[in-house]
Amino acid sequence: MSARARTQAAGVIFLVILVLLGWLAVAIFNKDFERAELVTLKTDRVGNQLAPPAEVKVRGVPFGEVRAVRGTAEGAEIDLAIDPAKIDQLPRNVSARLLPKTVFGERYVNLVLPDRPAGGSLRDGDVIGQDRSANAIELERVLGDLLPLLRAVQPQKLNSSLGAISLALDNRGKSLGDSIVQLNDLLGQVNPLMPRFKADISGLADVADLYTGAAPDILKALSDLSTTAKTIVDTRADLDKLYASVTTASGDLNKFLMQNKDNIIGVSVKSRPTLELLSRYSPEFPCLFDAVNRLKPVMEKALGKGTGEPGLHVTLSVHDPRDKYVPGRDDPRFDQKGGPRCYGGGGGRGGGGGEISVAVSFAADGDLGPANSKGERGLVAEILAPSLGMKPAEVPDWSSVLVGPALRGTEVTVR
């Protein structure tokens, strides 16, 4: 064999050796030389994070790996390669869950041991199902909803945010711990107040209900107030004039008070005794007014109201004249100190038929003559003298001017 032929044969052998080494590496990677028990897992869905050679674990302990994932009309079939040395530890009614290793990590198959294992262990070629317990369904739903959330959150930004939070909390553990302690103390003080807070909330609800019932009236009042406000706005010019007038009047009043303050104070001081006297006798006022009210119909009857003979009807009784005035005996005395009192009312009725009896000393000396004549003055003096405590000659002449018109034209009966 020539040297060229030997060189070509050596090249071919070298290439064959390279191919064999490549196949051997792939086979070793695929664990074709390792003995394994193949079990099929049927599930309704796999997700996009489960791919060979994902791990198969039982309570966190590796039991094998995923060899293949196939889609079917009902969902998916997953080939699980279980370690022959460990497959006897798995019962035939074992189930599986597809869980992620971390929030952002790939999934793995977690075999769940049943509470009541069936007879016999798992064997090569067996088919197992997905865990359908309530906890598994809820966990699957959470994991299913997690992917859209992660897509919306954008994991790279979430990672940056978590890093920033970690950097912010670095070397601040003591401060954070003190803050938590203070928060705990605050909550300890707030907790006893919770019943009162609950009662206040209930009271607030009652007040809200009250305002809800009063809302129509409040709205109506606000509507009426808007009308009032509009009226005020429309009459703003008049109000300005009024305010200016009030200001001027206030200034004038202030000036008046400043100028007359001494007079006002003096009047108040001098009026005090009179006011004190009026205050002392104020209990008599109701009785006095009542007597005046009851006197009115009596006087109307005496004056002939409602009869055919209107006017003053007087009954005169003639008596002997009084003795002359004696000083010291006939002086007026003001010794009544009984205080306010009421003797009853009624108007003081005299003789029957509304007539008034007046005691006079009368000496007629002819015709009375015209109004305010000497004869009329004498008659008036005789009538007034007994009530005044004087003699007829001592009664002033001007008395007829005041009393004469009241007596003129009346019927007098002398007894």
MARROBA-726943 format. One line per field, with one value per residue: chain; x, y, z of N, C-alpha, C in turn. Coordinates in steps of 0.2 Angstrom, whole numbers, plus 5000, padded with zeros to 4 digits. Example, Ala and Ser with C-alpha at 12.3 -4.5 7.8 and 13.67 -1.06 7.14 Angstrom:
# MARROBA-726943
tiro c(A,A)
n.east c(5066,5064)
n.north c(4972,4989)
n.up c(5039,5035)
ca.east c(5062,5068)
ca.north c(4978,4995)
ca.up c(5039,5036)
c.east c(5066,5064)
c.north c(4984,5000)
c.up c(5039,5039)
This chain:
# MARROBA-726943
tiro c(A,A,A,A,A,A,A,A,A,A,A,A,A,A,A,A,A,A,A,A,A,A,A,A,A,A,A,A,A,A,A,A,A,A,A,A,A,A,A,A,A,A,A,A,A,A,A,A,A,A,A,A,A,A,A,A,A,A,A,A,A,A,A,A,A,A,A,A,A,A,A,A,A,A,A,A,A,A,A,A,A,A,A,A,A,A,A,A,A,A,A,A,A,A,A,A,A,A,A,A,A,A,A,A,A,A,A,A,A,A,A,A,A,A,A,A,A,A,A,A,A,A,A,A,A,A,A,A,A,A,A,A,A,A,A,A,A,A,A,A,A,A,A,A,A,A,A,A,A,A,A,A,A,A,A,A,A,A,A,A,A,A,A,A,A,A,A,A,A,A,A,A,A,A,A,A,A,A,A,A,A,A,A,A,A,A,A,A,A,A,A,A,A,A,A,A,A,A,A,A,A,A,A,A,A,A,A,A,A,A,A,A,A,A,A,A,A,A,A,A,A,A,A,A,A,A,A,A,A,A,A,A,A,A,A,A,A,A,A,A,A,A,A,A,A,A,A,A,A,A,A,A,A,A,A,A,A,A,A,A,A,A,A,A,A,A,A,A,A,A,A,A,A,A,A,A,A,A,A,A,A,A,A,A,A,A,A,A,A,A,A,A,A,A,A,A,A,A,A,A,A,A,A,A,A,A,A,A,A,A,A,A,A,A,A,A,A,A,A,A,A,A,A,A,A,A,A,A,A,A,A,A,A,A,A,A,A,A,A,A,A,A,A,A,A,A,A,A,A,A,A,A,A,A,A,A,A,A,A,A,A,A,A,A,A,A,A,A,A,A,A,A,A,A,A,A,A,A,A,A,A,A,A,A,A,A,A,A,A,A,A,A,A,A,A,A,A,A,A,A,A,A,A,A,A,A,A,A,A,A,A,A,A,A,A)
n.east c(5004,5003,5010,5002,4989,4989,4989,4976,4968,4970,4965,4952,4949,4951,4941,4930,4932,4931,4917,4911,4915,4908,4895,4895,4897,4884,4876,4880,4876,4862,4860,4859,4866,4863,4853,4836,4819,4805,4791,4775,4768,4752,4745,4734,4740,4756,4764,4776,4788,4793,4804,4814,4830,4821,4820,4814,4806,4804,4797,4807,4819,4829,4823,4823,4822,4815,4812,4805,4793,4777,4763,4746,4728,4721,4729,4744,4758,4771,4787,4794,4809,4814,4824,4830,4834,4826,4813,4805,4801,4790,4773,4759,4749,4754,4754,4757,4764,4767,4779,4787,4804,4809,4802,4805,4810,4813,4802,4798,4795,4785,4783,4769,4766,4753,4740,4735,4743,4743,4742,4757,4772,4778,4780,4790,4784,4771,4757,4754,4744,4739,4740,4725,4720,4712,4721,4731,4725,4722,4735,4739,4731,4736,4749,4746,4741,4751,4761,4755,4755,4769,4773,4768,4773,4787,4801,4814,4814,4807,4817,4827,4820,4819,4832,4836,4828,4834,4847,4843,4839,4850,4862,4853,4846,4845,4838,4826,4822,4820,4810,4799,4797,4793,4781,4774,4772,4764,4753,4749,4744,4734,4725,4717,4708,4700,4686,4680,4683,4676,4663,4662,4663,4651,4642,4645,4640,4626,4624,4627,4616,4606,4609,4606,4593,4589,4594,4586,4579,4590,4596,4585,4585,4598,4595,4586,4594,4603,4595,4593,4606,4608,4599,4605,4616,4611,4606,4617,4622,4613,4615,4628,4626,4618,4627,4636,4628,4625,4638,4640,4630,4634,4645,4640,4632,4642,4649,4639,4637,4649,4649,4638,4640,4642,4630,4621,4625,4623,4609,4606,4611,4603,4591,4590,4585,4571,4568,4571,4561,4550,4553,4551,4537,4533,4526,4512,4508,4502,4490,4485,4483,4473,4463,4460,4456,4444,4437,4434,4421,4413,4413,4409,4396,4392,4393,4382,4382,4375,4362,4348,4351,4365,4380,4387,4381,4378,4377,4374,4377,4373,4382,4386,4398,4416,4427,4438,4454,4467,4483,4495,4486,4478,4488,4495,4500,4513,4515,4513,4520,4519,4523,4521,4505,4489,4473,4462,4450,4438,4433,4426,4411,4398,4383,4367,4363,4373,4377,4386,4391,4395,4401,4397,4399,4387,4381,4369,4368,4359,4357,4368,4374,4384,4397,4411,4408,4405,4396,4397,4410,4410,4401,4409,4420,4414,4411,4424,4431,4429,4436,4449,4452,4451,4444,4429,4432,4446,4449,4456,4452,4454,4451,4438,4440,4446,4438,4425,4421,4419,4409,4399,4383,4378,4367,4362,4359,4353,4356)
n.north c(4994,5011,5026,5037,5031,5025,5037,5043,5033,5034,5047,5045,5036,5044,5054,5045,5042,5055,5057,5046,5050,5062,5057,5049,5059,5065,5055,5052,5064,5064,5053,5040,5028,5026,5017,5018,5020,5022,5032,5038,5054,5062,5077,5092,5103,5111,5122,5135,5133,5121,5109,5096,5093,5093,5093,5079,5078,5072,5078,5087,5080,5074,5062,5059,5063,5074,5067,5068,5079,5079,5085,5082,5078,5079,5087,5086,5074,5068,5061,5053,5049,5039,5035,5019,5014,5021,5020,5010,5016,5024,5024,5016,5025,5038,5055,5071,5087,5102,5113,5129,5132,5144,5161,5167,5156,5140,5126,5111,5094,5089,5075,5070,5062,5051,5051,5039,5026,5015,4998,4990,4996,5009,5006,5002,5010,5013,5024,5040,5053,5070,5080,5083,5089,5101,5111,5109,5113,5127,5131,5129,5138,5150,5150,5150,5163,5170,5172,5182,5193,5194,5197,5210,5217,5217,5209,5213,5226,5225,5217,5227,5237,5229,5228,5241,5243,5234,5240,5252,5248,5243,5242,5248,5241,5242,5255,5252,5242,5248,5257,5248,5243,5255,5257,5245,5249,5260,5254,5246,5256,5261,5250,5248,5259,5255,5251,5263,5270,5262,5265,5278,5278,5272,5281,5291,5286,5286,5300,5303,5297,5305,5317,5313,5312,5325,5331,5336,5347,5355,5357,5364,5375,5381,5384,5394,5403,5406,5414,5425,5429,5434,5444,5452,5455,5462,5473,5480,5493,5501,5495,5499,5513,5512,5507,5518,5528,5523,5522,5536,5540,5533,5540,5553,5549,5545,5557,5565,5558,5559,5573,5575,5566,5569,5575,5565,5555,5563,5564,5551,5548,5557,5552,5541,5540,5542,5531,5521,5522,5520,5507,5501,5503,5496,5483,5488,5492,5482,5480,5493,5496,5487,5491,5503,5498,5492,5503,5510,5505,5508,5522,5525,5521,5530,5542,5540,5532,5523,5526,5537,5549,5556,5562,5570,5564,5571,5570,5580,5583,5593,5600,5606,5619,5617,5619,5633,5634,5627,5630,5617,5608,5605,5603,5595,5578,5566,5552,5539,5523,5511,5504,5496,5492,5484,5488,5482,5484,5491,5503,5512,5515,5526,5533,5524,5520,5526,5539,5552,5556,5571,5580,5597,5614,5625,5641,5648,5663,5668,5668,5658,5664,5668,5657,5654,5665,5675,5669,5655,5653,5653,5642,5632,5633,5630,5616,5611,5614,5606,5594,5598,5602,5616,5632,5639,5652,5652,5644,5645,5656,5652,5639,5637,5637,5626,5615,5619,5617,5603,5601,5609,5610,5599,5588,5592,5585,5590,5586)
n.up c(5000,4996,5002,5001,5001,5013,5021,5017,5022,5036,5038,5036,5046,5057,5056,5058,5071,5077,5074,5081,5094,5096,5095,5106,5116,5115,5118,5131,5137,5135,5143,5138,5141,5154,5165,5167,5173,5164,5166,5162,5162,5163,5159,5159,5154,5151,5150,5147,5153,5156,5151,5144,5151,5164,5181,5192,5207,5224,5238,5238,5235,5223,5210,5197,5180,5167,5151,5139,5131,5125,5115,5116,5111,5123,5131,5137,5137,5147,5148,5161,5168,5180,5193,5195,5207,5216,5213,5219,5230,5228,5227,5217,5216,5215,5212,5202,5202,5193,5196,5199,5201,5206,5208,5195,5189,5180,5177,5187,5190,5203,5213,5221,5236,5241,5254,5257,5252,5238,5235,5230,5221,5210,5193,5178,5163,5169,5170,5177,5185,5185,5200,5208,5219,5231,5235,5226,5214,5217,5219,5206,5199,5204,5200,5186,5185,5188,5177,5167,5176,5179,5166,5165,5175,5172,5174,5174,5178,5190,5197,5198,5206,5218,5221,5223,5234,5243,5244,5250,5262,5268,5281,5289,5299,5313,5315,5308,5315,5328,5323,5321,5334,5340,5332,5336,5350,5348,5342,5353,5361,5354,5352,5364,5362,5352,5354,5357,5346,5337,5342,5339,5325,5323,5328,5319,5307,5311,5312,5298,5293,5298,5292,5279,5279,5281,5271,5259,5265,5268,5256,5250,5259,5256,5242,5244,5251,5241,5234,5243,5244,5230,5230,5239,5232,5221,5228,5232,5231,5238,5250,5253,5254,5265,5275,5275,5280,5292,5298,5298,5307,5318,5321,5324,5335,5344,5345,5351,5363,5369,5371,5380,5390,5404,5407,5405,5414,5426,5426,5427,5440,5448,5445,5451,5465,5462,5454,5462,5471,5463,5460,5472,5474,5464,5464,5466,5454,5445,5452,5452,5438,5436,5443,5437,5425,5429,5433,5422,5415,5426,5427,5414,5415,5425,5418,5410,5398,5385,5389,5389,5394,5393,5401,5415,5431,5446,5464,5476,5493,5506,5519,5536,5536,5538,5552,5555,5548,5558,5563,5565,5569,5558,5549,5535,5535,5532,5536,5532,5531,5526,5515,5498,5494,5490,5489,5483,5469,5459,5456,5464,5469,5470,5476,5471,5454,5447,5452,5459,5475,5483,5495,5500,5505,5503,5497,5490,5480,5471,5453,5443,5432,5417,5409,5419,5427,5442,5450,5445,5448,5462,5465,5460,5469,5481,5479,5477,5489,5501,5497,5495,5507,5511,5514,5505,5501,5500,5489,5473,5460,5447,5447,5442,5429,5425,5431,5429,5414,5415,5423,5418,5411,5417,5427,5443,5458,5474,5490)
ca.east c(5000,5007,5010,4996,4983,4989,4987,4969,4964,4971,4961,4945,4948,4951,4935,4926,4933,4927,4910,4910,4916,4902,4889,4896,4895,4877,4872,4881,4872,4855,4860,4857,4869,4860,4847,4830,4812,4801,4784,4771,4763,4747,4742,4730,4744,4763,4767,4782,4794,4795,4808,4820,4830,4819,4821,4808,4808,4799,4799,4814,4824,4829,4821,4824,4822,4810,4815,4802,4786,4773,4757,4740,4722,4718,4733,4751,4761,4778,4790,4798,4814,4814,4830,4828,4835,4822,4806,4801,4798,4784,4767,4757,4744,4757,4752,4762,4763,4772,4780,4793,4810,4809,4797,4807,4814,4810,4798,4800,4789,4785,4779,4766,4764,4746,4740,4734,4747,4740,4746,4762,4775,4777,4784,4792,4778,4765,4755,4752,4740,4741,4737,4719,4717,4710,4727,4735,4721,4723,4742,4740,4728,4740,4755,4744,4740,4758,4764,4753,4758,4776,4774,4766,4778,4793,4805,4821,4813,4806,4824,4830,4817,4821,4839,4836,4825,4839,4852,4840,4838,4857,4864,4848,4842,4843,4833,4820,4819,4817,4803,4794,4796,4788,4775,4771,4770,4758,4747,4747,4740,4728,4720,4711,4704,4696,4679,4678,4683,4670,4657,4662,4661,4643,4639,4646,4635,4619,4624,4626,4609,4602,4610,4603,4586,4588,4597,4581,4578,4596,4596,4580,4588,4603,4592,4583,4600,4606,4590,4594,4612,4607,4595,4610,4621,4607,4605,4624,4623,4609,4618,4634,4623,4616,4633,4639,4623,4626,4644,4639,4626,4638,4650,4636,4630,4648,4650,4633,4638,4655,4648,4633,4641,4641,4623,4618,4627,4620,4602,4605,4612,4598,4585,4590,4580,4564,4568,4571,4554,4545,4554,4548,4530,4531,4520,4506,4506,4496,4483,4482,4480,4467,4458,4458,4452,4438,4434,4431,4414,4409,4413,4405,4389,4390,4392,4376,4383,4370,4356,4345,4353,4372,4383,4389,4376,4381,4372,4377,4375,4375,4383,4389,4405,4421,4430,4443,4461,4471,4490,4497,4481,4476,4493,4495,4505,4515,4517,4512,4526,4517,4525,4516,4499,4483,4466,4457,4448,4431,4431,4423,4405,4394,4375,4365,4361,4379,4377,4392,4390,4400,4399,4399,4396,4384,4377,4367,4366,4356,4358,4375,4377,4387,4402,4417,4406,4406,4392,4400,4416,4408,4399,4415,4424,4410,4412,4431,4434,4430,4441,4455,4454,4451,4437,4428,4435,4453,4450,4458,4447,4455,4448,4432,4442,4448,4433,4419,4419,4417,4402,4394,4378,4376,4361,4364,4354,4356,4353)
ca.north c(5000,5017,5031,5041,5027,5025,5044,5043,5028,5037,5052,5042,5033,5050,5057,5041,5043,5061,5056,5042,5054,5066,5053,5047,5064,5067,5049,5053,5070,5061,5048,5034,5023,5025,5013,5022,5017,5027,5033,5043,5059,5065,5083,5096,5108,5110,5129,5136,5133,5114,5106,5091,5088,5096,5088,5076,5078,5070,5081,5091,5075,5072,5055,5057,5069,5074,5065,5071,5082,5078,5087,5078,5082,5081,5091,5084,5068,5070,5055,5054,5044,5038,5031,5012,5012,5024,5019,5006,5020,5027,5020,5017,5030,5044,5061,5075,5094,5106,5119,5133,5132,5151,5165,5168,5150,5135,5122,5104,5089,5087,5070,5070,5055,5051,5050,5032,5023,5009,4992,4989,5002,5011,5002,5005,5010,5015,5031,5043,5059,5077,5081,5087,5091,5108,5115,5109,5117,5134,5133,5130,5144,5156,5150,5152,5170,5174,5174,5188,5198,5195,5201,5217,5220,5217,5206,5216,5232,5222,5216,5234,5239,5225,5230,5248,5242,5231,5245,5257,5245,5240,5245,5252,5236,5244,5260,5249,5238,5253,5259,5243,5243,5261,5255,5241,5252,5264,5250,5244,5261,5262,5245,5249,5264,5253,5251,5270,5272,5259,5268,5285,5276,5270,5288,5295,5283,5289,5307,5303,5295,5311,5322,5311,5313,5332,5334,5340,5353,5358,5360,5370,5381,5383,5387,5400,5407,5409,5420,5430,5432,5437,5450,5457,5458,5467,5480,5482,5500,5503,5493,5503,5519,5511,5507,5524,5532,5520,5525,5543,5540,5531,5545,5558,5547,5545,5564,5567,5554,5562,5579,5575,5560,5571,5576,5558,5552,5566,5562,5544,5548,5561,5549,5535,5539,5541,5525,5516,5523,5517,5500,5499,5502,5492,5478,5490,5494,5478,5482,5500,5496,5483,5496,5508,5495,5491,5509,5512,5504,5512,5529,5526,5521,5536,5547,5539,5529,5519,5529,5543,5555,5556,5567,5568,5565,5572,5570,5585,5583,5600,5599,5612,5621,5615,5625,5637,5630,5628,5627,5612,5603,5603,5603,5588,5573,5561,5547,5532,5520,5503,5501,5495,5488,5484,5488,5480,5488,5492,5510,5517,5517,5530,5531,5520,5523,5529,5546,5553,5560,5576,5584,5603,5619,5629,5647,5651,5670,5670,5665,5657,5668,5665,5653,5657,5671,5675,5664,5649,5652,5652,5635,5627,5634,5626,5609,5608,5616,5600,5589,5601,5604,5623,5636,5641,5658,5650,5641,5649,5658,5649,5632,5636,5637,5619,5611,5621,5614,5596,5601,5613,5606,5592,5588,5591,5584,5593,5583)
ca.up c(5000,4995,5007,5000,5003,5021,5024,5017,5027,5043,5039,5037,5053,5062,5055,5061,5078,5079,5074,5087,5100,5096,5097,5113,5120,5115,5121,5138,5139,5135,5148,5135,5144,5161,5166,5170,5173,5161,5168,5158,5166,5158,5162,5154,5151,5153,5151,5143,5157,5157,5145,5146,5156,5170,5187,5195,5214,5229,5244,5237,5234,5215,5209,5190,5176,5161,5145,5133,5132,5119,5115,5114,5111,5129,5135,5136,5140,5149,5150,5167,5169,5187,5196,5197,5214,5220,5210,5223,5236,5225,5226,5211,5215,5216,5207,5201,5201,5189,5200,5197,5206,5209,5204,5188,5187,5176,5181,5188,5191,5210,5214,5228,5239,5243,5261,5258,5247,5235,5235,5225,5219,5203,5188,5171,5159,5172,5169,5183,5183,5189,5207,5207,5226,5231,5236,5220,5209,5219,5217,5199,5197,5206,5195,5180,5184,5189,5171,5165,5181,5178,5160,5166,5180,5169,5179,5175,5182,5197,5200,5199,5211,5223,5222,5226,5241,5247,5245,5255,5269,5270,5287,5293,5302,5319,5314,5306,5321,5332,5321,5322,5341,5341,5329,5341,5356,5346,5341,5359,5364,5350,5353,5369,5360,5346,5355,5357,5339,5334,5344,5335,5318,5323,5329,5312,5303,5313,5310,5291,5291,5300,5287,5273,5279,5281,5264,5255,5268,5268,5249,5249,5262,5252,5237,5247,5253,5235,5232,5247,5241,5224,5232,5242,5227,5217,5232,5235,5231,5243,5256,5254,5256,5272,5279,5275,5284,5299,5300,5300,5313,5324,5323,5327,5341,5348,5347,5356,5370,5372,5373,5385,5395,5411,5409,5405,5421,5431,5426,5430,5447,5451,5444,5455,5471,5460,5451,5468,5474,5458,5460,5478,5474,5457,5465,5466,5447,5442,5455,5450,5431,5436,5446,5432,5420,5431,5434,5416,5414,5431,5424,5408,5417,5428,5413,5406,5392,5383,5391,5385,5397,5394,5405,5422,5436,5453,5469,5481,5500,5509,5526,5539,5534,5542,5556,5552,5548,5564,5562,5570,5570,5552,5544,5531,5538,5528,5540,5530,5529,5526,5509,5493,5495,5486,5493,5479,5464,5458,5453,5469,5467,5475,5476,5466,5448,5444,5454,5463,5481,5484,5501,5499,5509,5498,5499,5484,5481,5465,5447,5442,5427,5411,5410,5422,5430,5449,5453,5444,5452,5469,5465,5460,5475,5486,5477,5478,5495,5506,5495,5495,5514,5511,5514,5499,5499,5499,5482,5468,5455,5441,5447,5438,5422,5424,5433,5426,5408,5416,5427,5415,5407,5420,5431,5450,5463,5480,5496)
c.east c(5004,5006,5004,4989,4983,4987,4979,4965,4965,4966,4954,4944,4947,4944,4929,4926,4930,4920,4907,4910,4910,4896,4889,4894,4888,4874,4873,4877,4865,4855,4857,4860,4867,4854,4842,4824,4808,4794,4781,4767,4759,4744,4738,4734,4751,4765,4773,4788,4796,4798,4813,4826,4828,4819,4814,4810,4802,4801,4806,4820,4824,4827,4822,4824,4817,4814,4812,4795,4783,4766,4752,4734,4719,4723,4741,4753,4769,4781,4795,4803,4816,4820,4828,4829,4830,4814,4802,4798,4792,4778,4764,4752,4747,4754,4758,4760,4768,4773,4786,4798,4810,4803,4799,4810,4810,4806,4801,4794,4790,4780,4776,4763,4757,4746,4739,4737,4743,4745,4751,4766,4775,4782,4785,4786,4771,4763,4752,4748,4742,4737,4731,4716,4716,4716,4731,4731,4722,4730,4743,4737,4732,4746,4752,4743,4746,4761,4762,4755,4765,4778,4773,4771,4785,4799,4812,4820,4811,4813,4827,4827,4819,4828,4840,4833,4830,4845,4849,4840,4845,4859,4859,4843,4840,4838,4826,4817,4816,4810,4798,4792,4791,4781,4771,4768,4764,4752,4744,4743,4734,4723,4715,4706,4699,4689,4676,4677,4677,4663,4656,4660,4653,4639,4639,4641,4628,4619,4623,4619,4604,4602,4607,4596,4584,4591,4592,4580,4584,4597,4591,4583,4594,4601,4589,4589,4603,4601,4592,4601,4612,4603,4600,4615,4617,4606,4612,4624,4619,4612,4624,4632,4621,4622,4636,4635,4624,4632,4644,4635,4629,4642,4646,4634,4636,4649,4645,4635,4644,4654,4643,4634,4640,4634,4619,4619,4624,4613,4601,4606,4606,4591,4584,4585,4573,4563,4567,4564,4549,4547,4551,4541,4528,4526,4513,4503,4501,4489,4480,4479,4474,4461,4455,4454,4445,4434,4431,4424,4410,4408,4409,4397,4387,4389,4386,4377,4378,4363,4354,4347,4361,4374,4384,4383,4379,4376,4376,4373,4378,4376,4386,4396,4410,4424,4435,4450,4465,4478,4492,4493,4479,4482,4493,4501,4506,4518,4516,4518,4525,4520,4520,4511,4494,4477,4461,4454,4440,4429,4428,4416,4401,4387,4373,4363,4367,4380,4383,4390,4395,4397,4402,4396,4394,4380,4375,4365,4363,4358,4366,4378,4380,4393,4408,4415,4407,4402,4394,4406,4415,4405,4404,4419,4420,4411,4419,4434,4434,4435,4448,4457,4454,4444,4436,4431,4442,4454,4451,4453,4448,4453,4442,4434,4444,4442,4426,4417,4416,4410,4397,4389,4376,4370,4363,4358,4357,4352,4356)
c.north c(5006,5021,5035,5037,5026,5031,5045,5039,5031,5043,5050,5040,5039,5053,5052,5041,5049,5060,5052,5046,5059,5063,5051,5052,5066,5061,5050,5059,5068,5055,5041,5028,5021,5022,5017,5019,5023,5027,5039,5047,5062,5071,5087,5101,5108,5117,5129,5136,5126,5111,5101,5095,5091,5091,5085,5075,5075,5073,5084,5086,5073,5064,5054,5064,5068,5072,5068,5074,5082,5081,5082,5082,5083,5085,5089,5078,5070,5063,5057,5048,5044,5034,5025,5011,5016,5023,5015,5010,5024,5023,5021,5022,5037,5049,5066,5082,5097,5113,5123,5132,5139,5155,5166,5161,5145,5130,5115,5101,5087,5081,5070,5063,5056,5049,5042,5028,5017,5004,4992,4996,5003,5007,5005,5004,5012,5023,5034,5050,5065,5077,5085,5089,5099,5113,5115,5113,5125,5136,5134,5136,5150,5156,5152,5160,5174,5176,5181,5194,5199,5199,5208,5220,5221,5215,5210,5223,5230,5221,5222,5237,5236,5227,5236,5247,5239,5236,5250,5254,5243,5245,5249,5247,5239,5250,5257,5245,5243,5256,5254,5242,5249,5260,5250,5244,5257,5260,5247,5250,5262,5256,5245,5254,5261,5253,5258,5272,5268,5262,5275,5283,5275,5277,5292,5292,5286,5296,5308,5302,5301,5316,5320,5313,5321,5335,5338,5347,5358,5361,5365,5376,5385,5387,5394,5405,5410,5415,5426,5433,5436,5444,5455,5460,5463,5474,5482,5489,5503,5501,5497,5510,5518,5511,5513,5528,5529,5522,5532,5544,5538,5536,5551,5556,5547,5552,5566,5564,5557,5569,5579,5569,5563,5572,5570,5555,5556,5565,5556,5544,5552,5557,5542,5534,5538,5534,5519,5516,5519,5509,5497,5498,5499,5487,5481,5492,5489,5479,5488,5500,5492,5487,5501,5505,5494,5497,5512,5511,5507,5519,5530,5525,5527,5542,5546,5536,5523,5520,5535,5549,5555,5562,5565,5569,5565,5573,5574,5584,5589,5598,5606,5613,5618,5621,5628,5632,5632,5625,5622,5606,5600,5603,5596,5584,5568,5556,5540,5528,5512,5500,5500,5490,5489,5483,5485,5485,5489,5498,5514,5519,5521,5528,5527,5524,5527,5536,5546,5558,5565,5580,5592,5608,5624,5635,5650,5658,5672,5666,5664,5662,5664,5661,5657,5664,5670,5670,5657,5647,5650,5645,5630,5627,5630,5619,5607,5609,5610,5595,5592,5603,5612,5626,5638,5647,5657,5647,5646,5650,5654,5641,5631,5635,5629,5614,5613,5618,5607,5596,5605,5609,5600,5594,5587,5590,5586,5589,5585)
c.up c(5000,5001,5007,5002,5010,5024,5023,5021,5034,5044,5040,5044,5058,5062,5059,5068,5081,5079,5080,5094,5101,5098,5104,5118,5121,5119,5129,5141,5140,5140,5145,5138,5151,5161,5170,5169,5170,5163,5164,5163,5161,5162,5157,5151,5154,5155,5147,5146,5159,5151,5148,5146,5163,5175,5189,5202,5218,5235,5244,5236,5227,5215,5202,5186,5170,5155,5139,5135,5125,5120,5113,5114,5118,5133,5133,5140,5141,5151,5155,5167,5176,5188,5198,5204,5219,5218,5215,5229,5234,5224,5220,5210,5216,5211,5207,5200,5197,5193,5198,5203,5210,5206,5197,5185,5183,5181,5182,5190,5199,5211,5221,5230,5242,5251,5262,5252,5245,5236,5229,5224,5212,5199,5182,5167,5162,5170,5175,5180,5187,5195,5206,5214,5226,5231,5229,5214,5211,5217,5210,5196,5198,5201,5188,5179,5185,5183,5168,5170,5180,5171,5161,5170,5177,5174,5180,5179,5189,5201,5202,5205,5218,5225,5225,5233,5246,5249,5250,5262,5272,5276,5291,5297,5309,5319,5312,5312,5327,5330,5322,5329,5343,5338,5334,5347,5354,5345,5348,5363,5360,5351,5358,5367,5354,5348,5355,5349,5335,5335,5340,5328,5318,5323,5322,5307,5304,5311,5302,5289,5292,5294,5280,5273,5279,5275,5260,5258,5268,5261,5248,5253,5259,5245,5239,5248,5247,5233,5236,5245,5235,5226,5235,5237,5223,5221,5235,5236,5237,5250,5258,5257,5264,5277,5280,5280,5291,5302,5302,5306,5319,5326,5326,5334,5346,5350,5352,5363,5373,5375,5379,5390,5402,5412,5409,5412,5426,5431,5429,5437,5450,5450,5448,5461,5468,5457,5457,5471,5470,5459,5467,5478,5467,5459,5465,5459,5444,5445,5453,5443,5431,5438,5441,5426,5422,5432,5428,5415,5420,5429,5418,5410,5421,5424,5408,5399,5391,5386,5387,5388,5398,5397,5412,5427,5443,5458,5475,5488,5503,5517,5529,5537,5540,5546,5552,5552,5554,5563,5567,5570,5563,5547,5541,5535,5533,5532,5538,5528,5528,5519,5504,5495,5490,5490,5489,5474,5464,5456,5458,5467,5472,5476,5471,5459,5445,5446,5459,5469,5483,5490,5500,5504,5504,5500,5493,5485,5474,5459,5446,5437,5422,5414,5413,5426,5438,5452,5451,5448,5460,5470,5465,5466,5481,5485,5479,5485,5500,5503,5495,5502,5515,5513,5507,5496,5497,5492,5477,5463,5449,5441,5443,5431,5420,5426,5430,5420,5410,5419,5423,5411,5411,5425,5438,5454,5470,5486,5502)
